[in-house]
Amino acid sequence: MSCYKYWGKLEEIADKLLSYGDLDKYGDSELDNESIEEIIKVFDDVEIIAHDNTIDFDSAKHILDDEKMNNILKLIRRFYLYVGSRLETENALKILESDNPTETLDSFHFYDRYIGLIENESRLAKFNENKTFLFLGSGPLPLTLIMFNKVFGCKCIGIEQQEDVANLSRKVLKKLGLDSDIEIVVGNETTIKDLNYDILMVAAFAEPKERVFSNIWEYVDETTPVLYRTYTGMRAILYSPVLEKDTRGFHKEVMLLPSGKTNNTSVLIRKIT
């Protein structure tokens, strides 16, 4: 089915998002007093388009590669990143104040989607209590690390660039009683050279992608499974995907497409020399 039927709707969505404020011009703080629920409702419409399985990858490229759509996609992706970050931060702060932090964590807006995502990714590498899992880009609510530790018992390490964000996630882990199993390190992709791990995963929002994977190639060995999250097909309207040029020097072994409301495609690669 043609993706062109969505062009007008995407323009309408972009106008609605822009009515909340121009993130590129004013920054996130302009939106912090706006109701996050209202913005989420707008993204419900975006996801209807993103999850349209009748649009094949080649058809989706007509939107993703079109110059006229570039500014619209840039705006949608910027808001998508903002919404995700704000939801994580707000849930993290609620956990710190909660009498039942596990229940508060379970109430996270995207919690159910993570269950499907983790199930998919568990097929890409052998996660167990004898493995150390390293996640690059763990964020304020390290849900990926929490779930891999909870489900598979593996020791987990998260790398976070911003010290304040890292400190918040450490407090969350302590509140949940997981600070002995999950460690948060401040740094970027070059930090992996000083850490011991068995499986490495790169978050979908890790940027800039070409630099990130280039540095990972320098420090990872050929036997270590490297997983990354990306966006494919129409779901790429939500965030810019990892491109082939970004992962030069790696061999793609497996790619698992998302199902249901999950947005991330999960990919397994290994270094080649």
Backbone hydrogen bonds, N-H to C=O, Kabsch-Sander energy under -0.5 kcal/mol:
donor,donor_aa,acceptor,acceptor_aa,energy
5,K,2,S,-0.6
6,Y,3,C,-2.1
7,W,4,Y,-1.4
10,L,6,Y,-2.7
11,E,7,W,-2.0
12,E,8,G,-2.0
13,I,9,K,-2.5
14,A,10,L,-2.4
15,D,11,E,-2.0
16,K,12,E,-1.9
17,L,13,I,-2.6
18,L,14,A,-2.5
19,S,15,D,-1.1
20,Y,17,L,-1.6
21,G,18,L,-1.0
23,L,21,G,-0.9
25,K,22,D,-0.5
26,Y,22,D,-3.2
27,G,22,D,-0.6
27,G,23,L,-1.5
30,E,27,G,-1.2
31,L,28,D,-2.1
32,D,28,D,-0.7
32,D,29,S,-0.5
34,E,31,L,-2.0
39,I,35,S,-1.2
40,I,36,I,-2.4
41,K,37,E,-1.8
42,V,38,E,-1.2
43,F,39,I,-1.7
44,D,40,I,-1.4
45,D,41,K,-1.0
45,D,42,V,-0.6
46,V,42,V,-1.3
47,E,43,F,-2.6
48,I,44,D,-1.3
49,I,45,D,-1.2
50,A,46,V,-2.5
51,H,47,E,-2.4
52,D,49,I,-1.6
53,N,51,H,-1.1
55,I,52,D,-1.5
56,D,54,T,-0.7
60,A,56,D,-2.4
61,K,57,F,-1.5
62,H,58,D,-0.5
62,H,59,S,-1.3
63,I,59,S,-0.6
63,I,60,A,-1.1
64,L,60,A,-2.3
65,D,61,K,-2.6
66,D,63,I,-0.8
70,N,66,D,-0.6
70,N,67,E,-0.9
73,L,69,M,-2.8
74,K,70,N,-2.3
75,L,71,N,-2.0
76,I,72,I,-2.5
77,R,73,L,-2.8
78,R,74,K,-1.9
79,F,75,L,-2.2
80,Y,76,I,-2.3
81,L,77,R,-2.2
82,Y,78,R,-1.9
83,V,79,F,-3.0
84,G,80,Y,-2.2
85,S,81,L,-2.3
86,R,82,Y,-2.7
87,L,83,V,-2.6
88,E,84,G,-2.0
89,T,85,S,-2.4
90,E,86,R,-2.8
91,N,87,L,-2.2
92,A,88,E,-2.4
93,L,89,T,-2.3
94,K,90,E,-1.9
95,I,91,N,-2.2
96,L,92,A,-1.6
97,E,93,L,-1.1
98,S,94,K,-0.7
98,S,95,I,-0.9
104,T,100,N,-1.9
105,L,101,P,-2.4
106,D,102,T,-2.2
107,S,103,E,-0.8
107,S,104,T,-0.6
108,F,105,L,-1.9
111,Y,108,F,-2.2
114,Y,110,F,-1.6
115,I,111,Y,-1.2
116,G,112,D,-1.3
117,L,113,R,-2.1
118,I,114,Y,-3.0
119,E,115,I,-2.0
120,N,116,G,-1.9
121,E,117,L,-2.5
122,S,118,I,-1.9
123,R,120,N,-1.5
124,L,121,E,-1.6
125,A,121,E,-0.7
127,F,125,A,-1.3
131,K,128,N,-2.0
133,F,131,K,-0.5
133,F,155,K,-3.0
134,L,132,T,-0.5
134,L,199,I,-3.1
135,F,157,I,-2.9
136,L,134,L,-0.5
136,L,201,M,-3.1
137,G,135,F,-0.7
137,G,159,I,-2.6
138,S,159,I,-1.5
143,L,141,L,-3.0
146,I,142,P,-2.3
147,M,143,L,-2.7
148,F,144,T,-2.3
149,N,145,L,-2.2
150,K,146,I,-2.4
151,V,147,M,-2.8
152,F,148,F,-2.1
153,G,149,N,-1.5
154,C,148,F,-0.8
155,K,131,K,-1.5
156,C,181,D,-2.2
157,I,133,F,-2.7
158,G,183,E,-3.1
159,I,135,F,-2.6
160,E,158,G,-0.5
160,E,185,V,-2.6
166,A,162,Q,-2.4
167,N,163,E,-2.4
168,L,164,D,-1.9
169,S,165,V,-2.3
170,R,166,A,-2.1
171,K,167,N,-1.9
172,V,168,L,-2.0
173,L,169,S,-2.4
174,K,170,R,-2.3
175,K,171,K,-2.4
176,L,172,V,-1.9
177,G,174,K,-1.0
178,L,173,L,-3.3
179,D,173,L,-0.7
181,D,178,L,-1.1
182,I,178,L,-2.0
183,E,156,C,-2.4
185,V,158,G,-3.4
187,G,160,E,-1.8
191,T,188,N,-1.9
192,I,189,E,-1.1
193,K,190,T,-1.4
194,D,191,T,-1.8
195,L,192,I,-1.5
197,Y,195,L,-0.5
198,D,132,T,-2.9
199,I,132,T,-1.8
200,L,225,P,-2.2
201,M,134,L,-2.6
202,V,227,L,-2.5
203,A,136,L,-2.5
203,A,201,M,-0.5
206,A,203,A,-1.4
212,V,208,P,-2.6
213,F,209,K,-2.6
214,S,210,E,-1.8
215,N,211,R,-2.5
216,I,212,V,-2.1
217,W,213,F,-2.3
218,E,214,S,-1.3
219,Y,215,N,-1.2
219,Y,216,I,-0.6
220,V,216,I,-2.4
224,T,221,D,-0.6
226,V,269,I,-2.3
227,L,200,L,-3.3
227,L,225,P,-0.5
228,Y,267,V,-2.1
229,R,202,V,-1.8
230,T,265,T,-2.4
235,R,232,T,-1.4
236,A,233,G,-1.5
237,I,234,M,-1.9
238,L,235,R,-1.9
239,Y,235,R,-0.5
246,D,243,L,-0.9
247,T,243,L,-0.9
247,T,244,E,-0.7
248,R,245,K,-1.0
250,F,247,T,-1.7
251,H,270,R,-3.2
252,K,250,F,-0.5
253,E,251,H,-0.6
253,E,268,L,-2.7
254,V,268,L,-1.3
256,L,266,S,-3.3
257,L,255,M,-0.6
262,T,259,S,-1.7
265,T,230,T,-2.6
266,S,256,L,-2.4
267,V,228,Y,-2.4
268,L,254,V,-2.9
269,I,226,V,-3.1
269,I,267,V,-0.5
270,R,251,H,-1.7
271,K,221,D,-0.5
272,I,249,G,-2.9
